[in-house]
Amino acid sequence: MPAKSKSQQKAAGAALAAKRGEMKKSELKGASKSMEKSMSEKELHDMASTKRKGKSEHKSSK
């Protein structure tokens, strides 16, 4: 599933890094913390690797 915003993509990247052991899980905050627990490494990779062009900074609340 692709990221809907840049901030969602960044959170997925941080969660992926923690899942791979590249950063400490204790450093995660907010969305990235819950993403790390609930999503697989493949799901996080797919979300983090979404192209940024045309993405808003934050997902709109529509």
C-alpha positions in Angstrom: 0.0 0.0 0.0 1.6 3.3 -1.0 2.0 6.2 1.4 -0.7 9.0 1.2 1.6 11.8 2.4 5.3 12.6 3.0 4.9 12.4 6.7 3.3 8.9 6.4 6.3 7.8 4.2 8.8 9.2 6.7 7.1 7.3 9.6 7.2 4.1 7.6 10.9 4.6 6.9 11.6 5.1 10.6 9.6 2.0 11.5 11.4 0.0 8.9 14.8 1.0 10.2 13.8 0.0 13.7 12.4 -3.3 12.5 15.7 -4.0 10.7 17.7 -3.1 13.8 19.2 0.0 12.2 17.9 2.2 14.9 16.5 1.6 18.4 12.8 0.8 18.8 12.8 3.1 21.8 13.6 6.1 19.6 10.3 5.7 17.7 7.4 8.1 18.4 3.7 8.3 17.4 2.7 6.7 14.2 6.1 5.1 13.5 5.9 3.3 16.8 2.5 1.7 16.0 3.5 1.0 12.4 6.6 -1.0 13.6 4.4 -3.2 15.8 1.5 -3.8 13.4 3.1 -4.0 9.9 5.4 -6.5 8.3 8.8 -5.5 6.9 7.5 -5.8 3.3 4.5 -3.6 4.0 6.8 -0.9 5.6 9.2 -1.1 2.7 6.3 -0.7 0.2 5.0 2.4 2.0 8.5 3.9 2.6 9.5 3.5 -1.0 6.5 5.4 -2.5 7.5 8.2 -4.9 7.2 11.6 -3.2 6.3 13.6 -6.3 2.8 15.0 -5.9 2.4 14.0 -2.2 1.2 16.6 0.4 3.2 17.0 3.5 0.4 15.7 5.6 -2.7 13.6 4.7 -5.7 15.9 4.4 -8.6 15.1 6.7 -11.3 14.5 4.1 
